[in-house]
């Protein structure tokens, strides 16, 4: 900064400046307010030596600009460099490097375009497309399961999976992005290909900036994984409906207006549906187990029977505990029950075993 400011001032009228004048200028424009003249000189020398290593391809050097007969006077030094074999001044070096950076950025953009077209558009998007299609099927399975759930209050739930809006003008809305990704690259229009590449180029630039932040603890690779994570392009919304009413978003205010049983339904039904949809991706012989603590607390008897029916339909194996729940409901076909009994004042717990066969609960003697 000192060197550039001094050079620009000198170029205006080509007059001599001594070091005290330069230091006064630095103080007037608010640079280095706590530094002394000697500190600035030392810092300048250190910066020159550090950048000399970086710019070694340009053979940086300096020379005195005072006449030889005044060589014994402490004068000003001029920085020099070599550009393509010829000597050049400081400003010419700055302009040359600036032009080289601009040319390199243009080259990088061309390389990125090739990367997006040849690798991402033709390869990665196939994987993303497959995952999005699988996720849509998962959402559909959840909605099918939830729509089959009958409750005493005729409350029905469904799930909506929609694309997020673009964060800025350089990005595409998720819906438009998915439409382009689902288009065969061989028949995609050139302008659509450019828009798709521009979207990810912008996301890539944002990832670079995020990775360069000092407080950021993630690697650039981790940030890029988040950028390409299709799940972040969408958002889930739970909808509810009573009878023939129009579907509405299940907001916090709507949830708190529900009865105790309806609140339980609003939590358990999406949860079971999500678990079932996830288990559907496992091997056929994989166990499908859920565990509930204080199961169905606050839910009325009719809705508990409906929740057990939902669990049976999902073919879950389950472990539950409760102070009042026995699980002997018509929708439950088979169940092993263990009652923990502790008489007053004793230091042991007795386990009473029962069997429910769908219609009768019977005690199993030891």
C-alpha positions as CSV (number, residue, x, y, z in Angstrom):
1,X,0.0,0.0,0.0
2,X,2.8,2.4,0.9
3,X,4.7,1.6,-2.3
4,X,1.6,2.0,-4.5
5,X,0.5,5.3,-2.9
6,X,4.0,6.8,-3.1
7,X,4.4,5.7,-6.8
8,X,1.0,7.2,-7.7
9,X,1.8,10.5,-6.0
10,X,5.2,10.6,-7.8
11,X,3.7,9.9,-11.2
12,X,1.3,12.9,-10.9
13,X,4.0,15.6,-11.1
14,X,7.3,13.8,-10.9
15,X,8.6,15.5,-7.8
16,X,10.9,14.3,-5.1
17,X,9.6,13.1,-1.8
18,X,11.6,12.2,1.2
19,X,10.6,9.5,3.6
20,X,9.2,11.9,6.2
21,X,6.7,13.3,3.6
22,X,5.6,9.8,2.7
23,X,5.1,8.8,6.3
24,X,3.0,12.0,6.9
25,X,0.8,11.1,4.0
26,X,0.3,7.6,5.4
27,X,-0.9,9.2,8.7
28,X,-3.2,11.6,7.0
29,X,-5.1,8.9,5.1
30,X,-5.4,6.8,8.3
31,X,-2.8,4.1,7.5
32,X,-0.6,2.7,10.3
33,X,-1.7,5.2,12.9
34,X,0.2,3.4,15.7
35,X,3.4,2.9,13.7
36,X,6.6,4.8,13.7
37,X,8.7,5.8,10.7
38,X,11.3,3.1,11.5
39,X,8.6,0.5,11.8
40,X,7.2,1.4,8.4
41,X,10.6,1.2,6.9
42,X,11.3,-2.3,8.4
43,X,7.8,-3.5,7.3
44,X,8.4,-2.3,3.8
45,X,11.7,-4.1,3.6
46,X,10.1,-7.3,4.9
47,X,7.2,-7.1,2.4
48,X,9.7,-6.6,-0.4
49,X,11.7,-9.6,0.5
50,X,8.5,-11.7,0.9
51,X,7.1,-10.7,-2.4
52,X,10.4,-11.0,-4.1
53,X,10.2,-14.8,-3.6
54,X,6.6,-14.8,-5.0
55,X,7.7,-12.7,-8.0
56,X,11.0,-14.4,-8.6
57,X,9.9,-15.2,-12.2
58,X,10.0,-11.5,-12.9
59,X,13.5,-11.0,-11.3
60,X,12.5,-8.1,-9.0
61,X,15.3,-5.6,-8.1
62,X,15.7,-2.0,-7.1
63,X,18.1,0.8,-7.9
64,X,18.7,4.4,-6.7
65,X,17.1,7.1,-8.7
66,X,19.5,9.8,-7.5
67,X,22.4,10.9,-9.7
68,X,25.8,9.2,-9.1
69,X,27.3,12.3,-7.6
70,X,24.7,12.2,-4.9
71,X,25.1,8.6,-4.1
72,X,26.2,9.3,-0.5
73,X,22.8,10.8,0.2
74,X,20.0,8.5,1.5
75,X,17.7,8.7,-1.5
76,X,14.7,6.9,-3.0
77,X,14.8,3.4,-4.6
78,X,13.0,2.4,-7.7
79,X,11.6,-1.1,-8.1
80,X,12.3,-2.9,-11.4
81,X,11.3,-6.2,-12.9
82,X,11.8,-8.2,-16.1
83,X,8.9,-9.0,-18.3
84,X,9.6,-11.3,-21.3
85,X,13.3,-10.5,-21.1
86,X,13.0,-6.7,-21.0
87,X,13.3,-4.3,-18.0
88,X,10.0,-2.8,-16.8
89,X,8.9,-0.5,-14.0
90,X,6.7,-1.2,-11.1
91,X,3.4,0.0,-12.6
92,X,4.0,-1.9,-15.9
93,X,4.6,-5.0,-13.8
94,X,1.3,-4.4,-11.9
95,X,-0.6,-4.0,-15.2
96,X,1.0,-7.1,-16.7
97,X,0.2,-9.3,-13.8
98,X,-3.4,-7.9,-13.7
99,X,-3.8,-8.8,-17.4
100,X,-2.4,-12.3,-16.8
101,X,-4.8,-12.9,-13.9
102,X,-7.8,-11.8,-16.1
103,X,-6.6,-14.1,-18.9
104,X,-6.2,-17.0,-16.5
105,X,-9.7,-16.4,-15.1
106,X,-11.1,-16.6,-18.6
107,X,-9.2,-19.8,-19.2
108,X,-10.5,-21.2,-15.9
109,X,-14.1,-20.4,-16.9
110,X,-13.6,-22.2,-20.2
111,X,-12.2,-25.2,-18.3
112,X,-15.1,-25.1,-15.8
113,X,-17.5,-25.1,-18.8
114,X,-15.9,-28.2,-20.2
115,X,-15.9,-29.8,-16.7
116,X,-19.6,-29.0,-16.3
117,X,-20.5,-30.3,-19.7
118,X,-18.4,-33.4,-20.0
119,X,-18.4,-34.6,-16.4
120,X,-21.3,-33.1,-14.4
121,X,-23.9,-32.8,-17.1
122,X,-23.2,-36.3,-18.5
123,X,-22.3,-38.2,-15.4
124,X,-23.1,-36.6,-12.0
125,X,-26.5,-35.5,-13.0
126,X,-27.5,-39.1,-13.8
127,X,-26.8,-40.0,-10.1
128,X,-28.6,-36.9,-8.9
129,X,-31.6,-37.7,-11.1
130,X,-31.8,-41.2,-9.8
131,X,-31.7,-40.0,-6.2
132,X,-34.4,-37.4,-6.8
133,X,-36.6,-40.0,-8.4
134,X,-36.1,-42.3,-5.5
135,X,-36.9,-39.5,-3.1
136,X,-40.1,-38.7,-4.9
137,X,-41.1,-42.4,-4.7
138,X,-40.3,-42.3,-1.0
139,X,-42.5,-39.2,-0.5
140,X,-45.3,-40.9,-2.5
141,X,-45.0,-44.0,-0.3
142,X,-45.3,-41.8,2.8
143,X,-48.4,-40.1,1.5
144,X,-50.0,-43.4,0.5
145,X,-49.4,-44.7,4.1
146,X,-50.7,-41.5,5.7
147,X,-53.8,-41.3,3.5
148,X,-54.8,-44.8,4.6
149,X,-54.7,-43.7,8.3
150,X,-58.2,-43.2,9.8
151,X,-58.5,-41.1,12.9
152,X,-61.5,-40.4,15.2
153,X,-61.3,-36.7,14.2
154,X,-61.0,-37.4,10.4
155,X,-57.6,-35.7,10.5
156,X,-55.5,-36.6,7.5
157,X,-51.9,-35.7,6.9
158,X,-49.7,-35.5,3.8
159,X,-46.2,-34.5,2.8
160,X,-45.1,-32.0,0.2
161,X,-41.6,-31.9,-1.2
162,X,-40.9,-28.7,-3.1
163,X,-37.8,-27.1,-4.5
164,X,-36.4,-24.0,-2.8
165,X,-36.3,-20.6,-4.4
166,X,-33.0,-19.3,-5.9
167,X,-30.8,-17.4,-3.5
168,X,-29.7,-14.8,-6.1
169,X,-30.1,-13.9,-9.8
170,X,-27.2,-16.1,-10.9
171,X,-28.9,-19.3,-9.6
172,X,-31.9,-21.3,-10.8
173,X,-35.0,-22.2,-8.8
174,X,-34.8,-25.9,-7.8
175,X,-37.8,-26.7,-10.0
176,X,-36.1,-25.2,-13.0
177,X,-32.8,-26.8,-12.1
178,X,-34.4,-30.2,-11.8
179,X,-36.1,-29.8,-15.1
180,X,-32.8,-29.0,-16.8
181,X,-31.0,-31.9,-15.0
182,X,-33.7,-34.3,-16.2
183,X,-33.1,-33.2,-19.8
184,X,-30.8,-35.4,-21.9
185,X,-27.5,-33.5,-22.4
186,X,-27.5,-34.5,-26.1
187,X,-30.7,-32.6,-26.8
188,X,-30.2,-29.7,-24.3
189,X,-30.2,-26.2,-25.9
190,X,-27.0,-24.3,-25.7
191,X,-28.6,-21.5,-23.7
192,X,-30.0,-24.0,-21.2
193,X,-26.6,-25.6,-20.9
194,X,-25.0,-22.2,-20.2
195,X,-27.6,-21.4,-17.5
196,X,-27.1,-24.7,-15.8
197,X,-23.3,-24.3,-15.9
198,X,-23.7,-20.7,-14.6
199,X,-25.8,-21.9,-11.7
200,X,-23.1,-24.4,-10.5
201,X,-20.3,-21.9,-11.3
202,X,-21.9,-19.4,-9.0
203,X,-22.3,-22.1,-6.3
204,X,-18.7,-23.1,-6.8
205,X,-17.6,-19.4,-6.4
206,X,-19.6,-19.1,-3.2
207,X,-18.0,-22.4,-1.9
208,X,-14.6,-21.0,-2.6
209,X,-15.3,-17.8,-0.6
210,X,-16.7,-19.9,2.2
211,X,-13.7,-22.1,2.3
212,X,-11.3,-19.1,2.4
213,X,-12.9,-17.6,5.6
214,X,-10.7,-17.8,8.6
215,X,-13.5,-19.0,10.9
216,X,-14.5,-21.8,8.5
217,X,-13.6,-25.2,9.8
218,X,-14.7,-27.2,6.7
219,X,-12.6,-28.1,3.8
220,X,-13.4,-27.1,0.3
221,X,-14.3,-30.7,-0.5
222,X,-16.8,-30.8,2.3
223,X,-18.4,-27.5,1.2
224,X,-18.7,-28.8,-2.4
225,X,-20.4,-31.9,-1.1
226,X,-23.0,-29.6,0.5
227,X,-23.3,-27.6,-2.8
228,X,-24.0,-30.8,-4.8
229,X,-26.3,-32.3,-2.1
230,X,-29.7,-32.4,-3.9
231,X,-31.5,-32.7,-0.5
232,X,-30.7,-29.1,0.2
233,X,-32.5,-28.0,-3.0
234,X,-35.8,-29.0,-1.5
235,X,-37.8,-28.5,1.6
236,X,-40.5,-30.6,3.3
237,X,-43.9,-29.3,4.3
238,X,-46.5,-31.3,6.2
239,X,-50.1,-30.6,5.2
240,X,-53.2,-31.4,7.2
241,X,-56.9,-31.8,6.2
242,X,-60.1,-32.4,8.1
243,X,-62.9,-34.1,6.1
244,X,-63.5,-32.3,2.9
245,X,-61.6,-29.1,3.9
246,X,-58.8,-27.8,1.8
247,X,-55.3,-28.9,2.7
248,X,-53.4,-26.4,4.9
249,X,-49.8,-26.2,6.0
250,X,-49.2,-27.7,9.5
251,X,-47.7,-24.6,11.1
252,X,-46.9,-24.3,14.8
253,X,-50.1,-22.3,15.4
254,X,-52.2,-25.0,13.7
255,X,-50.5,-27.7,15.7
256,X,-51.1,-26.1,19.0
257,X,-54.8,-25.7,18.1
258,X,-55.1,-29.5,17.9
259,X,-56.4,-31.7,20.7
260,X,-54.0,-33.9,22.6
261,X,-54.8,-36.9,20.4
262,X,-54.5,-34.9,17.2
263,X,-51.1,-33.6,18.2
264,X,-50.0,-37.2,18.8
265,X,-51.3,-38.2,15.4
266,X,-49.6,-35.3,13.8
267,X,-46.3,-36.4,15.2
268,X,-46.5,-40.2,15.0
269,X,-48.0,-40.6,11.5
270,X,-45.3,-38.7,9.6
271,X,-42.6,-40.3,11.8
272,X,-43.8,-43.9,11.1
273,X,-44.3,-43.2,7.5
274,X,-40.8,-41.8,7.2
275,X,-39.3,-44.8,9.0
276,X,-41.2,-47.2,6.8
277,X,-40.1,-45.4,3.6
278,X,-36.5,-45.6,4.8
279,X,-36.8,-49.3,5.7
280,X,-38.2,-50.0,2.2
281,X,-34.7,-49.3,0.8
282,X,-33.2,-52.1,3.0
283,X,-32.7,-55.8,2.2
284,X,-35.9,-57.9,2.4
285,X,-34.5,-59.9,5.3
286,X,-33.4,-56.8,7.3
287,X,-35.2,-56.3,10.7
288,X,-37.6,-53.3,10.8
289,X,-37.5,-52.3,14.5
290,X,-38.9,-49.2,16.2
291,X,-38.7,-48.4,20.0
292,X,-41.1,-46.0,21.8
293,X,-40.7,-44.7,25.3
294,X,-44.0,-43.8,27.0
295,X,-45.8,-44.9,23.9
296,X,-48.8,-43.0,22.7
297,X,-49.2,-41.0,25.9
298,X,-52.2,-38.7,25.6
299,X,-53.8,-40.4,22.7
300,X,-57.3,-41.7,23.0
301,X,-58.2,-45.4,22.7
302,X,-59.6,-45.2,19.1
303,X,-56.6,-43.4,17.8
304,X,-54.2,-45.8,19.6
305,X,-55.9,-48.7,17.8
306,X,-55.4,-46.8,14.5
307,X,-51.7,-46.2,15.3
308,X,-51.2,-49.9,16.0
309,X,-52.9,-50.6,12.7
310,X,-50.5,-48.3,11.0
311,X,-47.6,-50.1,12.7
312,X,-49.0,-53.5,11.6
313,X,-49.4,-52.3,8.0
314,X,-45.8,-51.1,8.0
315,X,-44.8,-54.6,9.3
316,X,-42.7,-53.1,12.1
317,X,-41.2,-55.0,14.9
318,X,-41.4,-52.9,18.0
319,X,-40.5,-52.5,21.6
320,X,-42.7,-50.1,23.7
321,X,-43.0,-49.2,27.4
322,X,-45.9,-47.4,29.1
323,X,-47.5,-47.1,32.5
324,X,-51.0,-47.8,31.1
325,X,-50.6,-49.2,27.6
326,X,-51.2,-53.0,27.2
327,X,-51.3,-53.2,23.4
328,X,-54.3,-55.6,23.4
329,X,-56.1,-53.9,20.5
330,X,-58.0,-55.5,17.6
331,X,-55.5,-54.2,15.1
332,X,-52.7,-56.0,16.9
333,X,-52.4,-59.7,15.8
334,X,-49.6,-60.9,18.0
335,X,-48.0,-59.4,21.0
336,X,-45.8,-60.5,23.9
337,X,-46.4,-58.4,27.0
338,X,-44.3,-58.1,30.2
339,X,-45.7,-56.4,33.3
340,X,-43.3,-55.2,35.9
341,X,-44.8,-55.6,39.4
342,X,-43.3,-54.3,42.6
343,X,-45.3,-54.7,45.8
344,X,-45.0,-51.9,48.3
345,X,-41.9,-52.0,50.6
346,X,-40.1,-54.8,48.8
347,X,-36.7,-54.6,47.1
348,X,-37.4,-56.7,44.0
349,X,-39.5,-56.5,40.8
350,X,-41.7,-59.4,39.6
351,X,-42.1,-59.9,35.8
352,X,-45.5,-61.1,34.7
353,X,-45.6,-62.4,31.1
354,X,-48.7,-62.3,28.9
355,X,-49.6,-63.3,25.3
356,X,-52.1,-61.4,23.1
357,X,-53.3,-63.3,20.0
358,X,-55.5,-60.7,18.5
359,X,-58.6,-61.4,20.6
360,X,-57.5,-62.8,24.0
361,X,-54.8,-61.8,26.5
362,X,-53.6,-64.8,28.5
363,X,-51.1,-65.1,31.3
364,X,-48.0,-67.2,30.7
365,X,-47.0,-69.1,33.8
366,X,-43.3,-69.7,34.6
